[in-house]
Amino acid sequence: MLPSSIYWIGGSACAGKSTLAGMYADKYGLQLYACDEHFDQHLQRITAERQPALSRVSGLTMNEVFLTRDVQDQLETYIECFQEDFPFVLDDLACMGEEAVVVEGNQLLPALVAPLLRQTDRALWVIPAEQFQLEHYSKRTWIQGILQKTDKPEQAFRNWMKRDALFSEKVKQDAARLKLPLMEVDGSTSLQENFERMERYFG
């Protein structure tokens, strides 16, 4: 059984989801579940039959992830991996007890979360504007360690950012289609202002 109330914070990378989720959990004394922190554990449980995309991607080199496939294929595989990981997320949540929890991660695709929303739940999708994402991702030092594992780091970075921009647009379109709230971060508002916007969405 899932917790009594869940605050779902989905979206795309580099929009501040993790920080906003932590701020909300701290302020209101809620449990926090970050999907990325459990992803490696989930990979230990996949099978080629039940999680073909995750199984395929887990064996790819960084060249194969970012360079040898076109960006549309990268996007489709990216989404498939989140779809396959989502049941693991639900299994984890079911083991957390009845206390309310804040859940954040790219795995929370609008089409996956929408059928689960209950009267006591809240949900928001947070995405970055493309230029905002490009500027801030390029400043993250850990990304260089990944890019240096490719033969063409600059091209790999462009492909990565294009894939993520397409993913953000997909999230935006799906949220609109399902009439779910979405917040776009473009740098024109502060983190605190974005947090206050989120509070208003959650009521």
N, C-alpha and C positions, 0 to 999 in steps of 0.2 A: 504494500500500500504506500502511495506517495505521501509526503508530508502534508499537513493540513492546509498550508498555504505555500505557494511557490511564486517567487518574483523572478520571472524569466527575462534575462537581458541577452539578446542575441545581436547579430550584426556581422560586421567585418572588421578585420584587423586594423589597428592604429586609430581607432575612434575613441579610445579611453574606456572601453567596456569594463576591463578588469579593475581599473581604479575606481570607477563609479560604483561598481558592484561592492567593492570592499568598503567604500565610504557609506553606502546604504546599510550594509550588514552591521558595520560598527555603530552607526548612529542609532539603529533600532534594535540592536541586540539579537540579530538573526544569524543562523548558520550560513556559511558561505561554501558554495561548491563551484570551483573553477574547472571547466571541462579539460583544459589543456594539462592540468596537474595530474589527471588520471589517465591520459591518453596512452602513455607507455604501458601502463598496467593492462589496459584493454588489448593492446597489441599482443600481449602474451596469451590471449585467449581466442584469437581469431583462427579460423580455418579457411582454406581456399574455397571450400564449397559454400560456406555461409557468408563469408566476407571477402568476395573475390577482388574488389577494388583495393581494400586495405592490404590484402595479401600481395597483390601485384605491386603496389606502390612501396611497400616495405622492403622490396628487393631491388628497387631502382637506384642507380647512381644519381648524383646531383646533375650530371649532364642530361640524363634521361628524364629527370624531373622537370628541368627548366629549358633545355636546349633542343633536344631531338624530337620533341612533339610540338605540334602547333598549339597556340594559346587556347583555342576552343576545346581541344582535347584535354588540356591541362585543367580547364575549368570544369568540364564534365566529370573528370575523375575526382577532382577536389570535392565536388558536391556529393558524388557517390560515396566517398570515404566518410563524409559527415553523416550521411544517411545510414551507413552501416555502423557507425560508432554510437549513434543516438540510443539504440536499445541498451547498450552498456551503461550509458548515462542514466537511463531510467532505472536500471537494476541497482545502480549505486544509490540513487535517491530513495528507492524503496527500502534501503537498509539504514537510512538516516534517522528513522523515528518520525514522530508526528510533529515535531517542532518546525515552525516555518523556516524556509531556506531561500537564499538568493542564489540563483544559478546563472552563470554567464559563460558564453562561448559561441564560437562560430557554428558549432554543431546544432544550435537551436534554430534551425531553419523555420521560417513562418509556417510552412505547410505541415511540418512535423509537430509543432507546438500547438497550433490552432485547435486541433481536435481534443486536446487534453485540457484546455482552459476551463476552469471551474469558477464559480462565483467568487470564491475566496482567493483566486489567483490574480496576478497582474503580469503584464508582458510589455516589453518595449524592445524595438530593434534600433541599434545605434550604428551608423555607418559614417565613414569619413568622406569628405569631398575628395575627388581624385588628386588635385594639386596638394591638398593638405596631407594626404597619405604619402605622396611622393616625397615631400619635403621632410616629413618626420621619420619615415622609414629609413631614409638615407643616412640619418644621424644615429641609428641604432648600431652599436659596435658589433653585436653578436651576428648581425646579418652578413658581415664581411667574412666571417669564418665559414659560412655556408657557400657564399659566392666564390670563394677561393678554391672550392672543391670542383668548380666547373672550369672548362677550357676557355670560356668567354664570359668573365664576370659581368661586364657591362651589359651584354646582351641578355644574360640570365636575369639580371636585375630588371631590365625593361620588360621582359616576359612575365616575371613575377608580379610586377606592379600592374601590368595590363590584365593579368588573370584576376588579381584582387579587385581591380576596378570593375571588371565584368561581374565578379561575384557580388560586389556592393550593389550594382544595378539590378541584378537578379533578386537580391533580398528586398530592395526597394519596390520592385514591381510586384513581388509576391505579397509583401505586406499591404500594398495598396489594394491588390485584388481581394485579399481576405479581410480588408478593413481593419487592419491592425496598426497600432501607433508606431511611428518611426521618427527618429531624430537624426538629422544630418549635421555632422561636426565639420566646420570649415575654418576654424581658428578665429572667427569674429566674436566668439563668446569665451569667457574663462571657464576653467574646470568647475569652479563653484557655481557659475551660472548654469552650466550644463547639468550639474547635480540638482539644482533647484528645479530645472525643467523636468528632470526625471521624477522628482518628488511629485510634481503636479500631475504627470502622467499616471503615476501610481495612486494618486488620490490620498 
